[in-house]
Structure formats: C-alpha cells, structure tokens
C-alpha cells in the first residue's frame, strides 16, 4: 500500500487528519481507516497543513464533527468533501 495522506480512526468519522507535509489543493489523497486498515480516496479542495482536519463528506452548518469516533464540535459553515476543517468552520460545543 502507498503512504497515506490522511488517517481516519472509525468509519463513522466525518473528518480525517492530514499526516503529510505540503498537501496542496487538487491532490488525490489516499485515506486509511485504522479500525480495519481499509482505504479510500478523496480530493483535497484546499491546501491543508499537516495535523489539520479534512471533511470526508459534505456537511452543513450545525452538523456535528466526528473524529476518533467522538464529537469534537459543530460546523459553523457548510463545507464540501475535501475541504479544510479548522477554526474558521468548526467550533467547540463547550461554550
């Protein structure tokens, strides 16, 4: 298997984590689901820094972000599959 661009822990996750430097818009990313070592592909719609999240499917403002099988916040903007997920479109539910 080729080296993955992003990792996802559970099939129910809707965001994955970029694990390579210099990921640029238009890259056809290889993703791996660590729960069962399955793989998938998705195109990056933006430059995404290592350690940042990417949307795995289209999501709407108000939807819950799931990472590592856990609720990590809510989207405050509509996003498409392959979009960069960060503080500009995801907020904590804590406050």
N, C-alpha and C positions, 0 to 999 in steps of 0.2 A: 504494500500500500504506500502511496505517496505521503509526504509530510502534510498534515492537515493545516489549514489556515485558521480554523476555529473549532472550539470544543463546546459540546452540549452534554450535560450530565444525564438528563432524563428526557424521554420522548415527549413529556408534557410541557417541557420548557418552551417558551416562545422567544427567548433571546439566547444567543451564544456568545462566547468570549473569544476575541481575536488573539491568537497565540503566535503571530509572526510580526516582525518589524516591517514597516513600509508598505502596508496594504493600501492599494490605490483603487479608486473608483473604476469599475469595469472589470475588476479581477473576478474570475470564476473561482470561487472559494470551495475548497474541499472541507466539509464539516464531518466530525466524528461524534457519535453519541456514545459516551463512555459506559453507559449502563449495559450495552451489549456489543460494543465495538462496530455498530453499523455506521454507514457513511451516507452522505448526501452532498449535493452541490447547490450553491446559491450565488448569485452575482452581487458584488458589493456596489451599492449605488453612490457611495461617497468614500473618501479616504478615511480609514478608521485606524487609530493608533493601537498598538499592542496593549492588551489588557482591557480595552473598551469593548462594549457590547454591540451586537448587530441583531436587528429584528429578523426572525426566521419566517415571519408571515406578515401580511398586512394587519395592522392593529389600529384601533380607534381611540381617540381621546376618551379617557375614563376607564379603559381596559387595564387589567392587572398584568404586570410584568412578572413572568415566572422564570427564575434562574436557579439552578441546582435543585429543582423541584419545589422551590419556595417562593412565596410572594415577596418581591423586593420593591414594590412601589406601583404607582399608577401613571399611565401615559397622559400627558397634558397636551398632546397634539396627535393628529392622525399620522401614521407612518406606514411605509411600504416595506415589503420583504427586501432585505439587503440594506436598509437604512442604518445609519449610525445611531445608536441609542446612548444618550448621556444626559446631563443635567438640563439641556435645552428642550428635551421632550419627555423626561421621566422624573418624577418627584416622589419622595418618600411619603408614606401614609402616616408617619409618626406625628406630623404637625402640619 
